[in-house]
């Protein structure tokens, strides 16, 4: 079993051997921020509202005895912020495109997001497609097979997650860390892959816009 330890500014004299920029993309309310919060804090807020603009977080993990600093860029899914996103895709090592398995439109949008990544990074960035809200079994519209084929068509990885339950969240980042350290994609994670816990410290400061929170109060980015 691989054990990961997430440290936040407490590495002492240890210096990360590698630094990677991860940009989270996807339509609004697919759960990008919720995935990040689950990874960072092991928490979930059903009332969390849409990201306004761009949020940035950074953590150092130890994966197979190698220190890796992950810079997480959380982008807004609203169309009015679309023109800003290419600036944050540039220099990224990984593009994590999140869709909602209960919402077909968010799945159809994957092609457009991939196009944005390829326009800025060509084949230099690893594409990871995350099918979120896998806990909503009865509401599911997009099948695992369909999404997996989509990822293969874009030469990327596919991982199904649930930010609400925490299923496969650490597996998602394990896949990414393994791909980055190996220099190549790894095997697609199966939906029922056993979860491995992550030790976390120093929760991030979530920045929100009160006006937007009030406007979007009824929506959920689970």
C-alpha positions in Angstrom: 0.0 0.0 0.0 1.2 3.5 -0.9 0.8 6.0 1.9 0.7 9.7 1.0 1.4 12.5 3.4 0.3 16.0 2.5 2.4 18.7 4.2 1.7 22.4 4.2 4.8 24.5 4.9 6.2 22.1 7.4 8.8 20.3 5.3 11.7 21.9 7.2 14.9 21.3 5.3 13.3 19.0 2.8 13.1 20.4 -0.7 10.6 19.2 -3.3 12.3 17.5 -6.2 9.6 18.5 -8.7 6.9 21.1 -9.1 3.8 20.7 -11.3 0.9 23.0 -12.2 -2.5 21.4 -12.2 -5.4 23.4 -13.7 -9.0 22.3 -13.0 -11.4 22.9 -15.9 -15.0 22.1 -16.6 -18.5 23.5 -16.6 -20.1 25.3 -13.7 -21.4 23.0 -10.8 -19.5 19.9 -11.8 -17.7 19.9 -8.5 -14.1 21.1 -9.3 -13.8 23.1 -6.1 -15.4 20.3 -4.1 -12.9 17.8 -5.4 -10.0 20.1 -4.3 -11.6 20.7 -0.9 -11.9 17.0 -0.3 -8.3 16.5 -1.4 -7.0 19.3 0.8 -9.2 19.1 3.8 -11.1 15.8 3.5 -14.3 17.8 3.9 -17.4 18.5 1.8 -19.7 21.4 1.8 -23.0 20.8 0.1 -23.8 24.5 0.0 -20.5 25.6 -1.5 -21.1 28.1 -4.3 -19.5 28.7 -7.7 -15.9 29.8 -7.9 -15.5 33.4 -8.8 -12.5 33.9 -11.1 -9.5 31.8 -10.2 -8.4 30.3 -6.9 -4.9 29.0 -6.2 -3.7 26.4 -3.7 -0.4 24.5 -3.2 0.5 21.3 -1.4 3.5 19.1 -1.3 3.0 15.3 -1.3 5.3 12.4 -0.9 4.7 9.7 -3.5 7.0 6.7 -3.6 9.6 8.5 -1.6 9.6 11.5 -3.9 8.5 14.9 -2.9 6.2 16.6 -5.4 4.7 20.0 -5.1 1.3 20.3 -6.7 0.1 23.8 -7.6 -3.7 23.6 -7.9 -5.5 26.2 -10.1 -9.2 26.2 -9.6 -11.0 27.9 -12.5 -14.5 29.2 -12.7 -16.9 27.4 -15.0 -19.1 30.4 -15.8 -18.9 31.5 -19.5 -18.1 35.1 -18.5 -14.7 33.9 -17.2 -13.9 31.7 -20.2 -11.6 34.3 -21.8 -9.3 34.2 -18.7 -8.8 30.5 -18.6 -6.2 30.1 -21.4 -3.8 32.3 -19.4 -3.9 29.7 -16.6 -3.6 26.7 -18.9 -0.3 27.9 -20.1 2.7 26.2 -18.5 0.4 23.6 -16.9 1.6 20.1 -16.5 -1.9 18.6 -16.0 -5.4 19.6 -17.1 -8.1 18.0 -15.0 -11.4 18.3 -16.8 -14.3 17.6 -14.5 -17.8 16.7 -15.6 -21.0 15.6 -13.8 -22.0 12.0 -14.6 -25.7 13.1 -14.0 -25.5 16.0 -16.5 -24.9 15.1 -20.2 -24.2 18.6 -21.3 -21.1 18.8 -19.0 -19.9 15.6 -20.6 -20.4 17.0 -24.1 -18.4 20.1 -23.1 -15.3 18.0 -22.5 -14.2 18.2 -26.2 -14.3 22.0 -26.0 -12.2 22.0 -22.8 -9.7 19.6 -24.3 -9.4 21.8 -27.4 -8.6 24.8 -25.1 -5.8 22.7 -23.5 -4.4 21.5 -26.8 -4.4 25.0 -28.2 -2.2 26.3 -25.4 -0.1 23.2 -24.6 -0.3 20.8 -27.5 0.5 17.3 -26.2 2.7 18.7 -23.4 0.0 18.6 -20.8 -1.5 15.4 -19.4 -5.3 15.3 -19.9 -7.2 13.8 -17.0 -11.0 13.5 -17.2 -12.8 13.2 -13.8 -16.4 12.0 -13.8 -17.7 13.5 -10.6 -20.8 12.7 -8.5 -20.5 8.9 -9.0 -22.4 8.5 -5.7 -25.6 9.5 -7.6 -26.2 6.1 -9.1 -29.9 6.4 -9.8 -29.4 9.8 -11.5 -26.5 8.8 -13.6 -26.7 9.6 -17.4 -23.2 9.1 -18.6 -21.9 5.6 -18.3 -18.4 4.6 -17.2 -17.7 3.0 -20.5 -18.7 6.1 -22.5 -16.6 8.4 -20.4 -13.6 6.0 -20.5 -13.8 5.9 -24.3 -13.9 9.7 -24.4 -10.7 9.9 -22.3 -9.0 7.4 -24.5 -10.0 9.3 -27.6 -8.2 12.4 -26.1 -5.2 10.3 -25.0 -5.9 11.0 -21.4 -6.8 9.2 -18.1 -10.3 8.7 -16.7 -11.1 8.5 -13.0 -14.6 8.6 -11.5 -14.9 10.5 -8.2 -17.4 11.6 -5.6 -16.4 14.7 -3.7 -19.4 14.1 -1.4 -18.3 10.7 -0.2 -14.6 11.0 -0.9 -14.5 8.0 -3.2 -11.5 7.9 -5.5 -10.4 11.4 -4.7 -6.9 10.3 -3.5 -6.9 7.8 -6.4 -7.3 10.7 -8.8 -4.2 12.4 -7.4 -2.3 9.1 -7.1 -2.9 8.5 -10.9 -1.6 12.0 -11.6 1.4 11.7 -9.4 2.3 8.3 -10.9 1.9 9.7 -14.4 4.1 12.7 -13.7 6.9 10.8 -12.0 6.8 8.1 -14.7 6.5 10.5 -17.5 3.6 8.7 -19.0 -0.1 8.0 -18.4 -1.1 5.1 -16.1 -3.9 2.6 -16.3 -7.5 4.1 -16.1 -8.9 3.8 -12.5 -11.9 1.6 -12.2 -15.0 3.0 -10.5 -14.7 0.8 -7.4 -11.0 1.3 -6.8 -10.3 1.0 -3.0 -9.8 4.4 -1.4 -6.5 5.3 0.2 -6.6 8.0 2.9 -4.5 11.1 2.9 -3.1 12.9 5.9 -3.7 16.6 5.6 -2.9 19.8 7.4 -3.5 23.6 7.1 -6.9 23.9 5.3 -7.0 26.4 2.4 -8.7 29.7 2.6 -11.7 29.6 0.2 -12.4 33.0 -1.4 -16.0 33.7 -2.4 -18.0 36.5 -3.7 -21.0 37.3 -1.5 -23.1 38.7 -4.3 -22.5 35.6 -6.4 -23.2 33.3 -3.4 -26.6 35.0 -2.9 -27.4 34.7 -6.6 -26.4 31.0 -6.9 -27.7 30.0 -3.4 -29.9 27.2 -4.7 -27.2 25.6 -6.8 -24.9 22.9 -5.5 -21.4 21.9 -6.7 -21.5 18.5 -5.0 
